[in-house]
Amino acid sequence: MTIPRSAGEVLKDHVTMEIECIDRMYLNLYQPRLQHELGVVGFFRNRDENNRFVSSVLMDPITKAFVSNIHRFIKENDLELVHFRPGERKDDIAAGFLAKHDGSEKVLFVGQAQEKAWVYRTEKRINPGTGATYPWLVRRSSMVNHFYFYGFDSDFGPFFIKFCTYFPYGAKVCINGHHWAQQQAKTAGIGFEALDNGFLSTDDPPALQKICNRLDDAKIEAFTRKWLRLLPHPFTEADRKAGFNYDISMLQTEFSLTQVLDRPLSGRVFFEEVIRENLDSGRPDKVALIFDRRVTKRTPGRFRTRVMHDGVIPSLHVDYKKSKIKQYHKLGRALRTETTVNDNRDFGIGKRLQNLSALREVGISANRRLLATQRISRNPIQGEDVFDEVCRPATVDDQRVAGLRFDATRTQALLSALVVFNLLPNGFSNKDLRHKLAPLLGLDPDSLTCGQMTYDLRRLRLHGLIERIPKTHRYRVTDKGLQSAITIGQAWRRLVREPLADITDDQPTPIRRAYDRLHKELAAHATT
């Protein structure tokens, strides 16, 4: 019986580099005093004490001035104004501008789109006592114009800031912690190879991890305040002196663990095995372990494990309230585990940016706990390693040795001979191999030369399937040799040779009947 191990334990021997980092952050810029009607009244009375009634009439001049400043900024900086169409991927458009960028700090282009936002509108209400009408502020969701400023920062790399052009002029900031770390690594002279917005390799993994750990709320706030000074601003200097400045909160924060695998092609096999054996990751008891939270019947949200596909790339998703954890094989090179927090209150943490360090501990810990709770009964990477060690060419102690091709008749004959030789207590010799191998190849033993047997013995020995008995010219089969001979030999006979014989036989074998049904259904489907 195989004892299941955690995915983290299995990965430990196959990871060449791992990096924990804040990934994508989506920040909310808002003015706290303008989130309620009385605060709006105070804003306009601060501007003019004669503003007895507050309505959208007072907001319109601010909006027009703000939009006018944006268009002036675009013209003065010779920027392109891109009108985003519905369903269009903004990131793809930004990637095109970044591809032509020279790396200097600047705004690359400005985008415009209509999107929903919380704004203030004026309703006409009637005084029930006097019958007189009066304006009344209401907060509601509306489709309004937004302007996106896509830029490149010397510290944070690519980013965008989005402004709503209607009162109270909420804004959003999107940055990526990996881009920040890449910029810092370049400045520090640490060589690295990028993996999309992450890292594939580096000259100094500990130093790179220290860089990732340094990203904090102070650096993010300094970046945001800098660009708010450089870009058109809806509030005047007098408004800001009166205390109407933007505060920063976290709307969505991603924390990632990237584990680069020593065998990238085997990583996909490993991850698919993890998915198959951990479809219960979304159960309440597992979710409680992963997120380190108490889960009861009253805990909101659906408890489920979702396996989603982007083309042919699968990803595993586990939800907790409004937050989630995602795991996938990134670009065929690394295992990526990401915790995305959409509401800090899921973990009893405030939304303000100053709470980033506490939230980081939650996200990074959740990534590790997922790997600790996932169970896998076998190591598919190890299986593929052994197969490659046997069947592919290799270099052992500077000696080049040909592989034992799985589909080669001679390979299958040699493996069959090893199964028999394993029963000999004193091992076998060059002559023994020749007399056993020849009948399996349909040849006379005398037709095989001693040199040919020496070549085969060398291949078997350098691939680790046999070993020479000290001070003799005899060999014995290793444990790896016996395991490989039985497994690879059985796979050839049971999964290749016998099924092909059945499927090509004119007799109605079970496999032939199944093939005929499949062929018939495919032909019918092709003609409909």
N, C-alpha and C positions, 0 to 999 in steps of 0.2 A: 504494500500500500504506500502511495506517495504522500508525504506530509507536505501540505501547502505551505509555501513561504510568501512573505510579503513582496510586492512588486519592488519596493525599495531595496530589499536584500538581494534580489536577483539582479537589479540594475547596477548595484555597487561595483561589480567586477567588469562592467561593460561601458562605463562612462569615462570619457577622456577629459571632459570639462563640464562644470555646472555653474550657472550664474543665477543668483536671485536678484530681482530688480523690480522697481516700480515700472509698470508698463504704461499703458495709456491712461491719462487723467483728463476728465472732462469737468471743468470748474464752472461754477456759477458766480457771476458778478452781479450784485444787487445792492440797493440802498435800503437798509432795514427800516428807516423811518417812512419810506414810501410804499411799504407793503400793506398799509391800512389807510382808510379814508382820512382820518384826522391828521395823519402825517402829511398827506398830500395838501391838505388845507394849510398846515404850518409851512410847507415849502413855498406856496404861492404868496402867503402873507409875509413871509420873510423877504420875498422879492418886492412886494408892494403892499403896504398896510391897508390900502384902499380896496384890495381884492376881498370884497365881502362874500361873494359867491364864487366857488371854484367849479369850472366846467371845462370841457374840451376846447372851448374857445381860447382859454389861456394857454393850453398845451400846444396848439397849432403853430404859433410862431417859433417855439423852441424846436419842434420837429422840422420845420422848414429850414431853420438856421443850421441845424445839425446835418440834414441831408445836403444842403448847399456846401457846407464845409467838407463833407466827404467827396463830393464831385470836384471841389477845388483841389483837395489833396491828390486825387487821382490825376488831374491835369498837371499839377505842378511837378509830380514825380514821374510823369510819363508812363502811367500804369494802364494795363488793359482791364476794362470792366467786362466781366463774364456774367451773362445772364444764365443761371442754372435752370435747366429744364426739369420738369417732374420725372422722377425715376433715374436721373442721371447721377452717376457716382462722382461725387465731388473729389474724392481721393484720387481718382484716375486723372482728372483734369489737373490737380495739383502736382501729380507725379510728372506730367508733361512739362510743367514749368520748372520743376526741380531738376529735371534732366538737362535743361539748358542753363541752369544757374551756375555762377562762378564761385560760389561759396562765401560771398561777402554778406554782411548783415544788412538786410533790406526787406521791404515788402515786395513780394513777387507779383501779385495781382490782387484785384478786388472782385469778389463775386456777389451777385445779388439774387435773392430768392424770396418767394412768399411762403411764410411758414406760420404756424400757430404760435401765439404768445399770450401771456396774461397782460392785459392793458386796461386802462380806465376809460370808460365811456360815460356820457351824461344822459340821464333819463329825465324826462319831464314828469314831475309829480304834482299832485293837487293837494293843497291844504284843506282838510275836511272841514275846518272851522270857518275859513274865510272864502274858500273856493279859488284862491289865488294859486297860480302855478309857480313852481320854482325848480331849478336844476338840482339833480342829485347824482352823486358819483357812484358808479357801480364797477366792480372788477369782474372782467369776463375774458374768456378765451376768444381770440379773433385771428383771422389770417391777415398778417401785416408784412411789410417789407423788412428784410434783414440784409445787412451788408457783412460779408466775410472778408477779413483782411488776412490773406495767406502770406506768411513771411518766413524768413530764415534768420535765426538768432545765433550769435557767435558762441553762446553757451548751450542753448537748448536745441539748436538745429531747427528743423521744420516745425511750424506751429500754425494755428489760426485763432483769430479772435473774431467773434460774431456779435454784432450789435443789433438790437431791435430798434427801429426808428420811431417807435411810439412810446409815449409815457407809460411806465417809469423808466424806459430805456434799459431793460435788462440786457446783460451780455453774457457770453460764454467763451471760455478759453479751452483749447485742446492742445495738450503737449504729450510727449512720450519720454518716459524716463530712460529708455534705451538710447534714444537720440542724444539726450543730455550726456549719458555715460560715454557715448562714442566721441562726442566733441571734447570731453575732458581727457579721454585716453589719447586723442591726437595731440592735445596740448602738453600732456605729460610724456609724450614720446613712447607710449606703449603700443606696440604693433598688434593689430587684430584683423581678423577676417569677419566681415559682417554676415549675418544670417537674416536677411530681410531687415527688420528693425531690431534685431538682437545680435548675438555673438556666436560665431561658429568655432573660432579658435583665437588664442592670444599668446603673446610672448610671456606674459606674467599674470596668470589667473588670480593669485591672491591680491595683487595690486588692483586688478580690474574690479574684483568684488568689493574692495575697500572704496573704490570710486562710486560704485552703485549704492553702497551704504550711506554715502555722504549726501545724497539728494534728500532735502528736507523742506519743511514748510517755509523757512526763511528764504531759501534760494528761489522757490517758486513764487513767493510773494514779491520779491525784489524784481524778478523777471516781469511779472504782471504789471507792477507799478511803472516800470520803465516804459513798457509799450503803451500804457494808458497815457503817459506824458507825450509820446511821439505821435499817436494817432488822433484823429478828430474825436472830440469828446462832447457828449450832449450837455453836460453841466458846465456852467461858466466858472471862472476862477472865484467869483463872489459866492457862488453856490457851494463850492468845495470848502472855502474858508468858513462857511456857515455850518459845516459838518456834513454836507451831502456828498460824501465820497462813497465809492464802491467798497463793499465788504466782499470777501471771497469765501465760498463754501465748496464742498466736494459733492458733485452730482453723481459721478461714476469714477471709480478708481480700480485699476487692474494691477494685480501683483503676480508676477510670473516666476516660474522656476524652469530654466532651460537646461536640459541634460543632453549633451552631445554624445552620441553613441560611437563606440569604436567600430561597430559593424552596421553602418547606416541601412543597408538593404535588409538586414535581419531585424532592424528596429520596427519595421512595419509588421513583420510576423509576430514579434513580441507584443506589440500594442494590440493587435487583433486578438491575440490569446488573452490579454488582460481584459478586453471588452467581453469576450465570451464567458469568462469565469467571474465577472464582477457586475453582472446585470442587476444585482440586488443592491448596488451602491446607493441608490436613492431611497432605500427603506429608512423609516424614522430612526431606528437604532443605529444604522450606519451614518446617517446625516448628523446625529448627535455627536458621534465620535469625530467625524471629519471637521465639523465647525466648532466643536467643543461648546455646544449649547444644549440646554435642556429642552427636549422636544416632548410635547404633550398632545393630547387630542385637540386642544385649543390653539395649537401653533398654526398660524395661517400658512397657506401655500399647499401645493400638490407635491406629494412625495413620490418621485418616480425617477427612473434612469432613462435618459434619452440618448439614443445613438443616432447622430445626424451625419449626413454626407454632403460634402462640398465637392461635387464631381465624384471621384472615386476615393476621396480622402475621408475616412470616418473620424468622428470626434465623440467623446463621451461627456455627457452633461449631467450634473447633479445640482438641484436647486435647494435653497434654504430661504424661505420668505421671498424677498425681492432680490436676494443675492444668489450667485451661482458659482460653480467651479467647473472648469472645462479642461479636457485633456485631449491632446491630438499629437500626431507625428508631423512635426513641422518641416516642410520642404524636403522630406525624405532623409533628414540628417539628424534630427534631435527629437526627444520627447519633451513636449511643452505642457506644463500644468499651470493653469491660470485661475486665480480667484478674482471674480469681479464683484465688487460691492456697489450696489445701486442705491442703497439706503443705509447710512451708518447706524441708524437706530436699530437695525436688525441685531446689532451687537452691543447696544447700549452706549454708543459713542456719538458725540456731537458732530454736526456737519461742518463746522468751521474748519478752515485749513489748518489751524493750530493743532488739530487732533490727528494729523497725518501719522505721527509716529505710533500712536496707539492702534490706528487702523492698519498700519503696515505689519505690526506684530500679528494681528488677526489673519491677514491675507497670506503672509509667508508661512505661518504655522499651519493653516488649512491645506496648503499645497503639500507640505510634508506629511500631514496626517492622512491625506488621501492615499499617498503611496504606502503608508504604513498599514492602512486598513484593507487595501486591495490584496487579494490572495491569488497566487498562481501555482498550479500543481507541477508545472514543468518549466524548464528554461529553453524556449525555442531558439534563442540565440546560440546557446551551447550546442544544440543539435545541428544547427547549420554550420557552426564552426568545425565540428568533427567531420561533417560531410565534405566541407571544403578542404580540410586537412588531408583527407583520403583521396578525393577525386580530382583536385586541381593541382597544377604544378606548384612546387615549393622550393625554397632555398633553405637548406639545413647545414649550419656550420660552413657557409660559403660553398656548399655543394648544391648545384642545380639538379633537381630530380623531377622527372615527368610525372604527371598525375595518373591516377588509376581511373580512367573515364568510366562513369556509371554505365553507359550504354555499350561499352566495348566487350566483346565476347571473351577476350583474354582476361579482363578484369573479373568478370563473373566466375570464370573457371578458377582463377587464383583464389578468390574468396571462398569458393566451395572447397578447395583443397585445404585452406586454413582450418575450416571447421573439422575436417578429418584429422589433421595433424595435431590439433589441440588435445586429442585423446592419447597421443604418444608421450609417455613419461620422459623419454630421453631425447625428445625433439626430433628434427628431421634434417636431412642433408640435401645438397644440390641434386644428387641422384634420386632421392625420394620424391622431390618436387617434380622432376622430369617424368618419372613413371606415373605419378598421379595426375599431372596436368595434361599429358598427351591424350589420354582417352577422353577427357572432358572437351578437348578441342577436336576430337575425331582424327587424331594423328597417331603415327607410330612413334614410340618413345625414341627410337634411333634417329628420327627426323629432327628432333630438338637438340641443339648443341649445348655444351657446357656453358659457353659464353652467353647464350640466350637465358639460361637459368640464372647465371650470375647477375644479369641485368634485372631480371624479375625480383631476385632476392634483394638487390640493392634498393629497388623501388619500395618493396614491402618494408624493409628495415628503416629507410629514411622517412617514410610516412608513419612510422611508429606501430606498424601492425605485427612485426616480429622483432626479436632481438637475438643477437648471437650469444650462445652459451660460452662463457669465458674459457679460453685455452682450448677450444675445439673448433671444428668447421661445421658445427651443427647449430640449428636455430630452434627457438620455441616461440609459440604464438603468445602475444601480449593480451592483457584484458581488453585493451582498446581494439586489438586485431580481431578477437573473437566477437566482441559486440558489433563491430562494423561489418564483419563477414556475415553474421546472421541477419542483421537488420537490412543491410543494403542488398544482400542476396535474396531475402524474402520479398523486399519491395520490388525487385526486378521481376521475380517469378509471379508474385500474386497480383501486382498492380499494373504490370506492363505486358509481360509475355502471355500469361493466361487470359486476361481480358481481351487482348488483341486476337488471340486464337479463337475465342468464343465469338467475337463480334464479326469476324471475317468468315466464320464457318457457315455453310449453307444449311446446316441443321438448326432447328428452332431452339437454341440454347436460351436461358433466361436473359443473358445480356444482349443477345441478338434480337430477341423479341422486344426488349426495352428500347434498343436502338432503332428498330423499325418503327415503333410507335412515335419516338421523338422525331425521326426523319419525316414521317407522315404529317405530324402536327406542324413542323416547320414549313413544309411545302404548302400546306393549306393556309398557313398564316401569310406566306409570301404572296399568294395569289389573291388574297382578299383586299 
